[in-house]
Amino acid sequence: MSGNQVSIPVHIRDHFEDGDVLRWKVVDGTLRVGHTGQKQGVFEDFQPGEPDEQVDVVTEHDRSELE
């Protein structure tokens, strides 16, 4: 471990694919790592819709108090 980064040994990384999710949890002082496979093609059939009303982005920006 270095700073906020952790190296995963290659013999462990080889079991996973890009996009897979690792969940880290400490239980009674022991680190446990769980694996969730990345679902492929989740948004393949996604069709963006039209908004119900037009949005004035300047007004929304000012309302959010961002500068």
C-alpha positions in Angstrom: 0.0 0.0 0.0 1.3 3.4 -0.9 -0.7 6.6 0.0 -4.3 5.9 -1.1 -3.3 3.2 -3.6 -3.2 -0.6 -3.2 -1.5 -3.0 -5.6 -3.3 -6.2 -6.5 -0.9 -9.0 -7.4 -1.1 -10.1 -11.0 -2.0 -13.7 -10.0 -5.2 -12.3 -8.4 -5.9 -9.7 -11.1 -5.8 -12.4 -13.8 -9.1 -13.7 -12.4 -11.0 -10.5 -13.2 -11.8 -8.4 -16.1 -11.7 -4.6 -16.7 -14.8 -3.1 -15.3 -15.3 -5.7 -12.5 -16.0 -4.1 -9.1 -14.1 -5.1 -5.9 -15.9 -4.2 -2.6 -13.6 -3.7 0.4 -14.8 -4.3 3.9 -13.0 -4.6 7.3 -14.6 -7.2 9.6 -13.1 -7.6 13.1 -9.8 -6.1 11.9 -9.6 -8.3 8.9 -9.8 -7.0 5.3 -12.3 -8.8 3.2 -12.7 -8.2 -0.6 -15.7 -9.2 -2.6 -16.1 -9.3 -6.3 -19.0 -8.2 -8.5 -18.7 -8.8 -12.2 -19.3 -5.9 -14.5 -22.6 -6.3 -16.4 -21.8 -5.9 -20.1 -24.2 -4.0 -22.4 -26.3 -2.5 -19.6 -27.1 0.6 -21.6 -27.2 -1.0 -25.1 -30.9 -0.5 -25.5 -31.1 2.9 -23.8 -32.9 5.5 -25.7 -32.8 9.0 -24.2 -36.1 10.7 -24.0 -37.2 14.3 -24.3 -37.6 16.2 -21.1 -41.2 17.1 -20.0 -40.2 20.8 -20.0 -37.3 22.8 -21.3 -34.5 23.6 -18.8 -32.9 27.0 -18.6 -29.4 26.0 -17.7 -28.3 29.5 -16.7 -31.2 29.7 -14.2 -30.5 26.2 -12.9 -26.8 27.1 -12.5 -27.6 30.2 -10.6 -30.1 28.4 -8.4 -27.4 25.8 -7.5 -25.2 28.7 -6.2 -22.2 27.5 -8.3 -19.8 30.0 -9.6 
